[in-house]
Amino acid sequence: MPVTGDVPVTVIGAGPYGLAVAAHLSRRGTAFRVLGEPMDSWRERMPAGMYLKSTPRASSISDPGRRHRLEDFRTQEGRPPGGDREPVPIEEFIRYGEWFQRRCVPQLERTAVRAVAADGRRFRIRLADGTEFGTAAVVLATGLGPYQYVPVEFAGLAADGLLSHTADHHDLARFAGRRVAVVGAGQSALESAALLAEAGAEPTVVARTRHLLFGEPPDTDLPAERPLPERIVKPGSTLGPGWSLSAFATVPWAFRHLPDRTRLRLVRDVLGPSGAWWLRDRVEGRFALLAGHRIERIQPTDGGVRLELHGPPGGTRVLDVDHVLAATGYRVDVDRLALLGPELRLAVRRVAGSPRLTSGFESSVPGLYFTGLSAAATFGPLLRFVAGTGFAAGRLGAALAGSARGRAVPVRASAGAGAGAAPTDPTTLGPNTAAGQNTAAGPDTTPARD
């Protein structure tokens, strides 16, 4: 099996977080390899025709010189920067990420990583072609892909091809002419239902929450145009207006000092499930919305699915559909990172499935770092969104600068490692933005689409 030379740092993943980390390492002169297909999850797991929920000014990938923002890309294409009332099409964001990669991370190796294992004082990386090499530090920027969540009661339907997750489809037009139950209340559920209806399908949204929520449009295209008194009362931030959101956006380093249960609750509840303000007109009055309904029973029928629903005021109803689309979000769980060897997974201390990280994003396994959604339980809701790439990449760049540390990699389970250490159930994140979705428009709990 071919083996190449060791490197100090290896970044796995080429979405917004992986590219941002690589750009910051380049600026610091740290030797590294970065592996993956640029914007692959955004291209393969996000539906064609969707828009980012985050505003344009909160959707830039971080580079140290701040010369490769979304607005710089638009200028490069000969277009105006655009205002916050103009949502960003997914196709544009993918083009932007690819442009960022060509400019800031030209050394990207377009290959997949098959395995990461501990190997004495280093890690051993095995690539898709069988090549192996050693590295002193690994940054996992694998995004949402490993964490998509489907409730256990749906497992049988998925096995029969009667249910899928929103991340399974790039083109929802395949459901044209079919009845689809969309389960969820966040941006991913509502926008997927809108896209289904516009593609000729017959969607029905089923949500436990009694009221489907939509954000409010920004007061102005430019945050600085808001009146000064309003900016004092509700300061703006990349996560939206308000002192609490401003704190989450500007001092995420302080979040890790909160108690575990508090952090998990905030990551789950802050910017909870809702639709973007611009989505309301494409949803209300366009198809059936069954808010306040809980699925009591699921039964396959002849070529379809029957859902028995319990809803207000205590009544039941039956919904027959051809397919169920689960917009049920993502749950971070280290055990689902199949590319990590079992010894490494076992050695990672965690809280509710998420890795417990130091201030420099390092796990309990020396040299093993996590970023993006995997780090949200440590640093807060900012890490669910593209807007968090600056904080994460800056911290990681500093922590990894000159990282050729020859430290032994422990593979024995640490105290508190594994599912038994979780004080609560794993946090569920609604799918919509991942590398994620946010902002003043009333972000969702998902970084799946932004």
Long-range contacts (C-beta under 8 A, 24 or more apart in sequence): 1-130, 1-131, 1-132, 2-130, 2-131, 2-132, 3-131, 3-132, 3-133, 4-131, 4-132, 4-133, 5-133, 5-134, 6-122, 6-133, 6-134, 6-135, 6-136, 7-31, 7-32, 7-33, 7-133, 7-134, 7-135, 7-136, 8-32, 8-135, 8-136, 8-137, 8-400, 8-402, 8-403, 8-404, 9-33, 9-135, 9-136, 9-137, 9-138, 9-139, 9-400, 9-403, 10-34, 10-35, 10-123, 10-125, 10-135, 10-137, 10-138, 10-139, 11-35, 11-139, 11-141, 12-36, 12-113, 12-116, 12-138, 12-139, 12-140, 12-141, 12-142, 12-339, 13-139, 13-140, 13-141, 13-142, 13-143, 13-372, 14-38, 14-39, 14-40, 14-101, 14-105, 14-108, 14-110, 14-141, 15-39, 15-40, 15-41, 15-42, 15-97, 15-141, 15-143, 15-372, 15-434, 15-435, 16-61, 16-97, 16-372, 16-386, 16-389, 16-434, 16-435, 17-141, 17-143, 17-371, 17-372, 17-388, 17-389, 17-392, 17-393, 17-435, 18-139, 18-141, 18-371, 19-61, 19-97, 19-100, 19-101, 19-104, 19-105, 19-108, 20-61, 20-62, 20-63, 20-389, 20-390, 20-392, 20-393, 21-139, 21-141, 21-371, 21-392, 21-393, 21-396, 21-397, 22-104, 22-105, 22-107, 22-108, 23-61, 23-62, 23-63, 23-64, 23-68, 23-100, 23-104, 23-105, 23-393, 24-62, 24-63, 24-64, 24-393, 24-394, 24-396, 24-397, 25-396, 25-397, 25-400, 26-104, 26-105, 26-107, 27-63, 27-64, 27-65, 27-397, 28-397, 28-398, 28-401, 30-397, 30-400, 30-401, 30-402, 30-403, 31-404, 32-400, 33-107, 33-109, 33-133, 33-135, 34-105, 34-107, 34-108, 34-109, 35-108, 35-109, 35-111, 35-112, 35-113, 35-125, 35-127, 36-108, 36-110, 36-111, 36-112, 36-113, 37-110, 37-112, 38-97, 38-98, 38-101, 38-108, 38-110, 39-93, 39-94, 39-97, 39-98, 39-101, 41-143, 41-144, 41-145, 41-434, 41-435, 42-90, 42-93, 42-94, 42-97, 42-434, 42-435, 43-94, 43-170, 44-170, 45-144, 45-145, 45-167, 45-168, 45-170, 45-448, 46-90, 46-170, 46-448, 46-449, 47-90, 47-166, 47-169, 47-170, 47-171, 47-172, 47-191, 47-192, 47-195, 48-90, 48-91, 48-170, 48-171, 48-172, 49-89, 49-90, 49-172, 49-195, 49-198, 50-89, 50-90, 50-191, 50-195, 50-449, 51-87, 51-88, 51-89, 51-90, 51-191, 51-276, 51-278, 52-87, 52-88, 52-89, 52-90, 52-93, 52-386, 52-433, 52-437, 52-449, 52-450, 53-87, 53-187, 53-276, 53-432, 53-433, 53-437, 53-438, 53-439, 53-441, 53-442, 53-443, 53-444, 53-449, 53-450, 54-88, 54-238, 54-385, 54-386, 54-387, 54-433, 54-436, 54-437, 54-438, 54-439, 54-441, 54-443, 54-450, 55-84, 55-87, 55-218, 55-439, 55-440, 55-441, 56-81, 56-82, 56-83, 56-84, 56-86, 56-88, 57-84, 57-223, 57-238, 58-238, 58-239, 58-385, 58-386, 58-387, 58-438, 58-439, 58-440, 59-88, 59-93, 59-386, 59-387, 59-450, 60-386, 60-387, 61-96, 61-97, 61-100, 61-386, 61-389, 62-389, 62-390, 62-393, 62-394, 63-100, 63-104, 64-397, 68-99, 68-100, 68-103, 68-104, 70-96, 73-99, 73-100, 83-220, 83-221, 83-222, 84-218, 84-220, 84-221, 84-222, 84-223, 84-439, 84-440, 84-441, 85-217, 85-218, 85-221, 86-221, 87-276, 87-278, 87-441, 90-449, 113-339, 114-339, 115-339, 115-341, 116-339, 116-340, 116-341, 116-344, 117-341, 117-343, 117-344, 118-341, 118-343, 118-344, 118-347, 118-365, 118-409, 118-410, 118-411, 119-409, 120-408, 120-409, 121-406, 121-407, 121-408, 121-409, 122-367, 122-406, 122-409, 123-367, 123-368, 123-409, 136-367, 136-403, 136-404, 136-405, 136-406, 136-407, 137-367, 137-368, 137-369, 137-400, 137-403, 137-405, 138-367, 138-368, 138-369, 139-361, 139-369, 139-370, 139-371, 139-396, 139-400, 140-337, 140-340, 140-368, 140-369, 140-370, 140-371, 140-374, 141-371, 141-372, 142-337, 142-339, 142-372, 142-374, 143-372, 143-373, 143-434, 143-435, 144-330, 144-373, 144-431, 144-434, 144-435, 144-436, 144-447, 144-448, 146-336, 146-337, 146-338, 147-330, 147-331, 147-332, 147-333, 147-336, 147-373, 147-429, 148-329, 148-330, 148-431, 149-328, 149-329, 149-330, 149-331, 149-428, 150-326, 150-328, 151-326, 151-328, 153-295, 153-298, 154-298, 154-324, 154-326, 156-298, 156-300, 157-298, 157-300, 157-305, 157-324, 160-300, 162-300, 162-304, 162-305, 162-323, 162-324, 163-305, 163-323, 163-324, 163-325, 163-326, 164-323, 164-324, 164-325, 164-326, 165-325, 165-326, 165-327, 165-328, 165-431, 166-192, 166-325, 166-326, 166-327, 166-431, 166-448, 167-431, 167-448, 169-325, 172-196, 172-199, 172-201, 173-199, 173-200, 175-199, 175-201, 175-322, 175-323, 176-200, 176-201, 177-201, 177-202, 178-202, 178-322, 178-323, 179-203, 179-204, 179-304, 179-320, 179-321, 179-322, 179-323, 180-204, 180-321, 180-322, 180-323, 180-324, 180-325, 181-206, 181-305, 181-307, 181-319, 181-321, 181-323, 181-324, 181-325, 182-206, 182-325, 182-327, 183-207, 183-295, 183-324, 183-325, 183-326, 183-327, 183-328, 184-273, 184-326, 184-327, 184-328, 184-329, 184-430, 184-431, 185-209, 185-212, 185-213, 185-273, 185-274, 185-291, 185-430, 186-272, 186-273, 186-274, 186-275, 186-327, 186-329, 186-430, 186-431, 186-432, 186-444, 186-445, 186-446, 187-273, 187-274, 187-275, 187-276, 187-279, 187-430, 187-432, 187-433, 187-437, 187-444, 187-446, 187-449, 188-327, 188-329, 188-430, 188-431, 188-432, 188-444, 188-446, 188-448, 188-449, 189-273, 189-327, 189-430, 190-275, 190-279, 190-283, 191-275, 191-276, 191-279, 191-282, 191-432, 191-449, 192-325, 192-327, 193-283, 193-287, 194-279, 194-282, 194-283, 194-286, 196-325, 197-282, 197-286, 197-287, 198-282, 202-287, 203-287, 203-288, 203-325, 204-287, 204-288, 204-289, 204-290, 204-319, 204-321, 205-283, 205-287, 205-288, 205-289, 205-290, 205-291, 206-290, 206-293, 206-295, 206-307, 206-309, 206-319, 207-289, 207-290, 207-291, 207-292, 207-293, 208-292, 208-293, 208-294, 209-273, 209-291, 209-292, 210-291, 210-292, 210-312, 211-291, 211-292, 212-274, 212-275, 212-283, 212-289, 212-291, 213-272, 213-273, 213-274, 213-275, 213-442, 214-274, 214-275, 214-276, 214-277, 214-279, 214-280, 214-283, 214-442, 215-274, 215-275, 215-276, 215-277, 215-440, 215-441, 215-442, 215-443, 216-277, 216-441, 216-442, 217-277, 217-278, 217-441, 218-440, 218-441, 223-440, 236-440, 238-382, 238-385, 238-387, 238-438, 238-439, 239-271, 239-381, 239-382, 239-385, 239-387, 239-438, 239-439, 239-440, 239-443, 240-271, 240-438, 240-439, 240-440, 240-441, 240-442, 240-443, 241-440, 244-270, 245-270, 245-271, 248-380, 248-381, 248-382, 249-382, 249-387, 252-379, 252-380, 252-382, 252-383, 252-388, 252-391, 253-359, 253-379, 253-391, 253-395, 255-378, 255-379, 255-380, 256-357, 256-359, 256-378, 256-379, 260-351, 260-352, 260-423, 261-423, 261-424, 263-351, 263-377, 263-378, 263-380, 264-351, 264-352, 264-377, 264-423, 264-424, 264-427, 266-380, 266-381, 267-376, 267-377, 267-380, 267-381, 267-384, 267-427, 267-429, 268-427, 268-428, 268-429, 268-445, 269-445, 270-380, 270-381, 270-445, 271-381, 271-384, 271-438, 271-442, 271-443, 271-444, 271-445, 272-430, 272-444, 272-445, 273-430, 273-444, 273-445, 274-442, 274-443, 274-444, 275-442, 275-444, 276-437, 276-441, 276-442, 277-441, 277-442, 278-441, 290-319, 293-317, 298-324, 327-430, 327-431, 328-428, 328-430, 328-431, 329-428, 329-429, 329-430, 329-431, 329-445, 329-446, 329-448, 330-373, 330-428, 330-429, 330-431, 330-446, 330-447, 330-448, 331-426, 331-427, 331-428, 331-429, 332-373, 332-374, 332-376, 332-377, 332-426, 332-427, 332-429, 333-426, 335-418, 335-419, 341-411, 343-411, 344-368, 344-409, 344-411, 346-411, 346-413, 346-417, 346-418, 347-410, 347-411, 347-412, 347-413, 347-414, 347-417, 348-414, 348-417, 349-414, 349-415, 349-416, 349-417, 349-421, 350-416, 350-417, 350-418, 350-421, 350-422, 351-377, 351-421, 351-422, 351-423, 352-377, 352-422, 352-423, 352-424, 352-425, 352-426, 352-427, 353-419, 353-422, 353-426, 353-427, 354-378, 354-426, 354-427, 356-416, 359-395, 360-395, 360-396, 360-398, 360-399, 361-392, 361-395, 361-396, 361-399, 362-399, 364-414, 364-417, 365-409, 365-410, 366-405, 366-407, 366-408, 366-409, 366-410, 367-403, 367-405, 367-407, 367-409, 368-409, 369-396, 369-399, 369-400, 371-396, 372-434, 372-435, 372-447, 373-429, 373-434, 373-435, 373-436, 373-447, 376-427, 376-429, 376-447, 377-427, 381-438, 381-445, 383-447, 384-429, 384-433, 384-434, 384-436, 384-438, 384-445, 384-446, 384-447, 385-433, 385-436, 385-437, 385-438, 385-439, 385-443, 385-447, 385-450, 386-433, 386-435, 386-436, 386-438, 386-447, 386-450, 387-438, 387-439
